Amino acid sequence: MDRRRFLALSLAGGAALTGCRAASFTDPTSSAATTSAAAAPTTAAPTTTAAPTTSAPPTPTAPQLVKVPIPPGKLTGLPGEGSLLAWTVDDGDDTAVVRDYTQFAKDSGTRLTYFLNGSKPAWTDNAALLRPLVTSGQIQLGNHTWSHADLTSLSRAGIQDELQRNHDFVLSTYGVDMRPYYRPPYGYRNATTDAAAAEIGYTCPVLWYGSLSDSGLLTPQQVVDFADQWFLPQHIVIGHLNYTPVTTVFPQLTQIIASRGLTTVTLDDVFLEPTG
């Protein structure tokens, strides 16, 4: 835990380096090569043919957790000891990636938090597929600004316009209120951005404790390697809805989660809804 706490502090200090479309980060030790075992050949056809069976997708239910208050300041990880993983994904540059991520969640029961930019067509194009998962709470939506603007470069009114426009779009399209969670693009925030956001109800800036580093184009194996590094208990991990490789390795990512006994959660699964 001493090592993880050190990593958390280091990561929080350099959050902007691995966030949405910040400077590209590629692990130089990651290998793009994968090995595969040849399937054993079959030597005889079966004497009877069983009727094909189709298994219904799992019916996801929220984990039964004792919710805790949202801590003050920025959120970089989940509190306490446990086996929870908050897998969060940002942006939505590619309509097909948003569709495939959402279909994966629907088929597997994985719980996700999307921090979206409403200006991207993907969020209108995939509304019919995504809306039932949002309504059920399996996928939570969080505010990532309307156009992925650097909030630290804007006036107070500009900050609030970016957040409010995105808020209004999601409320009208999906029927949910994303407050109090917002993720500042690139992880760029300061006292001014936090105060302006809080004035319109976005009181909790959400950063991360580990990244799939896929805001830029990686190989599928690199995505798996970063998941292996960061899919750990009580982590908030950031990924992106921008490039195809991640959608080709969902089985490997879910295997990492299963092998470590982790449970995916949304932020709403963990934290009490603020009052007042």
C-alpha positions in Angstrom: 0.0 0.0 0.0 3.0 2.4 0.6 3.9 2.0 -3.0 0.4 2.6 -4.2 -0.1 5.7 -2.1 3.2 7.0 -3.5 2.0 6.3 -7.0 -1.4 8.0 -6.2 0.3 11.2 -5.1 2.7 11.2 -8.1 -0.2 10.5 -10.5 -2.4 13.2 -9.0 0.4 15.7 -9.5 0.9 14.8 -13.1 -2.6 14.0 -14.0 -2.6 16.1 -17.1 0.1 14.0 -18.7 -2.1 11.0 -19.2 -5.5 12.5 -19.7 -7.6 13.3 -22.8 -5.4 14.2 -25.7 -2.6 15.5 -23.5 1.0 14.6 -24.5 1.0 11.1 -25.8 2.4 8.6 -23.4 3.5 5.1 -24.5 5.2 2.7 -22.2 8.6 1.9 -23.9 8.6 -1.5 -22.4 5.2 -2.5 -23.8 5.3 -5.1 -26.5 2.9 -5.1 -29.4 3.6 -8.8 -30.0 1.1 -11.4 -28.8 1.3 -15.1 -28.8 -1.5 -17.5 -29.6 -1.7 -21.2 -29.2 -3.0 -23.2 -32.1 -6.3 -24.8 -31.4 -6.2 -28.6 -31.2 -7.7 -30.2 -34.4 -10.8 -32.3 -34.2 -10.5 -35.7 -35.7 -14.1 -36.8 -35.7 -17.5 -35.2 -36.1 -19.9 -35.6 -33.2 -22.5 -38.2 -33.6 -25.3 -35.9 -32.5 -25.8 -32.2 -33.0 -26.9 -30.3 -29.9 -29.3 -27.5 -30.5 -27.5 -24.2 -30.2 -28.0 -22.4 -27.0 -28.0 -18.7 -26.5 -27.3 -17.3 -23.1 -29.1 -14.1 -22.1 -26.9 -11.2 -21.2 -26.4 -10.8 -17.5 -28.8 -8.7 -15.6 -26.6 -6.1 -14.0 -27.4 -5.0 -10.5 -25.6 -2.3 -8.5 -23.3 -3.8 -5.9 -24.7 -3.6 -2.4 -22.3 -1.0 -0.8 -22.5 1.2 2.2 -22.2 4.6 0.4 -19.9 7.3 1.8 -19.9 11.1 1.5 -18.0 12.6 -1.4 -14.7 13.9 0.1 -13.8 17.5 -0.4 -11.4 18.6 -3.2 -10.5 16.5 -6.2 -11.3 12.8 -6.5 -8.4 10.6 -7.6 -9.3 7.2 -6.1 -12.0 5.3 -4.2 -11.8 5.5 -0.4 -10.7 2.8 2.0 -9.7 -0.8 1.4 -11.7 -2.9 -0.9 -11.9 -4.6 -4.3 -13.7 -1.9 -6.3 -12.6 -0.5 -9.7 -14.0 2.7 -11.2 -13.4 2.3 -14.9 -14.1 5.7 -16.5 -13.9 6.7 -20.1 -13.8 10.1 -21.8 -14.6 12.1 -24.8 -16.4 10.2 -27.6 -14.5 11.2 -30.7 -15.5 8.0 -32.5 -19.1 6.9 -32.9 -18.2 3.3 -33.4 -16.0 3.2 -30.3 -18.8 4.6 -28.2 -21.2 2.0 -29.7 -18.8 -0.9 -29.1 -18.0 0.2 -25.5 -21.7 0.5 -24.7 -22.5 -2.9 -26.3 -19.7 -4.4 -24.3 -21.2 -3.0 -21.1 -24.6 -4.3 -22.1 -23.3 -7.8 -22.9 -21.0 -8.2 -19.9 -22.7 -6.2 -17.1 -19.6 -4.1 -16.6 -20.3 -0.8 -14.9 -18.7 2.3 -16.4 -18.7 6.0 -16.0 -18.6 8.1 -19.2 -17.3 11.6 -19.1 -18.6 12.9 -22.3 -18.3 15.9 -24.6 -21.8 16.6 -25.9 -20.5 18.3 -29.0 -19.4 14.9 -30.4 -22.0 13.3 -32.7 -21.4 10.0 -31.1 -23.6 10.9 -28.1 -26.6 11.6 -30.3 -25.9 8.7 -32.7 -25.8 6.2 -29.9 -28.5 7.6 -27.6 -31.0 4.8 -28.3 -28.4 2.1 -27.3 -27.0 4.0 -24.4 -30.2 5.4 -22.8 -31.4 2.2 -21.1 -28.1 1.6 -19.5 -28.0 5.2 -18.2 -31.5 4.9 -16.9 -30.7 1.7 -15.0 -27.5 3.3 -13.6 -25.2 0.7 -15.1 -23.5 3.5 -17.0 -23.2 6.8 -15.3 -22.6 10.1 -17.2 -20.3 12.8 -16.0 -19.6 16.3 -17.3 -16.4 16.7 -19.4 -17.4 20.0 -20.9 -19.3 20.6 -24.2 -16.2 20.9 -26.5 -13.3 19.6 -24.5 -12.0 23.1 -23.6 -9.1 23.9 -21.4 -11.0 25.4 -18.5 -8.0 27.2 -17.1 -7.9 29.3 -20.3 -11.5 30.5 -19.9 -13.2 33.2 -17.9 -15.6 32.3 -15.2 -18.5 32.8 -17.6 -16.7 30.7 -20.2 -16.1 27.8 -17.7 -19.8 27.8 -16.7 -21.0 27.9 -20.3 -18.9 24.9 -21.2 -20.3 22.9 -18.3 -23.9 24.2 -18.5 -24.2 23.6 -22.2 -23.1 20.0 -21.7 -25.4 19.6 -18.7 -28.4 20.8 -20.7 -27.6 18.5 -23.6 -27.4 15.4 -21.4 -30.5 16.3 -19.4 -32.5 16.7 -22.6 -31.0 13.6 -24.4 -30.7 11.2 -21.5 -32.8 12.6 -18.8 -30.1 12.6 -16.1 -28.4 15.3 -14.0 -24.6 14.8 -14.0 -24.0 16.9 -11.0 -21.8 17.0 -8.9 -19.1 15.2 -11.0 -17.1 16.8 -13.7 -13.7 15.9 -15.3 -11.7 18.9 -16.4 -10.2 18.2 -19.9 -6.5 17.3 -19.8 -6.9 17.3 -16.0 -6.3 21.1 -16.1 -8.0 22.8 -13.1 -7.3 25.3 -10.4 -9.1 27.2 -7.7 -10.8 29.5 -10.3 -12.2 26.6 -12.4 -13.3 24.7 -9.3 -15.1 27.7 -7.9 -16.9 28.5 -11.1 -17.9 24.9 -11.6 -19.2 24.7 -8.0 -21.4 27.7 -8.5 -23.5 25.7 -10.9 -23.5 22.5 -8.9 -20.3 20.8 -10.2 -18.6 20.5 -6.9 -16.5 17.4 -7.4 -13.6 17.4 -10.0 -12.8 13.8 -10.9 -9.2 12.9 -11.9 -7.8 9.4 -11.8 -5.3 6.9 -10.3 -4.1 5.2 -13.5 -4.7 5.4 -17.2 -5.1 3.2 -20.2 -3.2 6.0 -22.0 -5.3 5.6 -25.1 -6.1 9.3 -25.7 -3.7 8.7 -28.6 -3.5 5.6 -30.8 -1.9 2.6 -29.2 -1.6 -1.0 -30.1 -4.1 -3.4 -28.6 -1.3 -5.0 -26.5 -0.3 -1.6 -25.1 -3.8 -1.1 -23.9 -3.8 -4.5 -22.2 -0.4 -3.7 -20.6 -1.7 -0.4 -19.1 -4.8 -2.2 -17.8 -2.5 -4.8 -16.2 -0.6 -2.0 -14.6 -3.5 0.1 -13.3 -6.6 -2.1 -12.9 -6.1 -2.4 -9.1 -8.3 -2.2 -6.0 -9.9 1.2 -5.3 -8.5 2.9 -8.4 -10.2 5.3 -10.7 -8.8 4.5 -14.1 -9.2 6.7 -17.2 -9.7 5.4 -20.7 -11.0 7.1 -23.9 -13.8 6.6 -26.5 -11.6 7.7 -29.4 -9.7 4.8 -31.0 -10.6 1.3 -32.0 -7.8 -0.8 -30.4 -9.4 -0.9 -26.9 -12.6 -2.4 -28.4 -10.6 -5.4 -29.6 -9.3 -6.4 -26.2 -12.4 -6.3 -24.0 -12.0 -10.0 -23.2 -8.4 -9.5 -21.9 -9.5 -6.5 -19.9 -12.4 -8.3 -18.2 -10.0 -11.2 -17.5 -7.7 -8.9 -15.6 -10.6 -7.7 -13.6 -11.9 -11.2 -12.9 -8.5 -12.6 -12.0 -8.0 -9.9 -9.4 -11.5 -10.3 -7.9 -12.4 -6.7 -8.7 -15.9 -5.3 -9.0 -16.6 -2.5 -11.4 -18.5 0.4 -10.0 -19.8 3.8 -11.0 -19.2 6.8 -8.8 -22.8 6.8 -7.9 -22.5 3.3 -6.6 -19.8 4.4 -4.1 -20.8 7.9 -3.0 -23.9 9.4 -1.4 -25.8 11.9 -3.4 -25.0 15.3 -2.0 -27.8 17.2 -0.3 -28.6 20.9 -0.3 
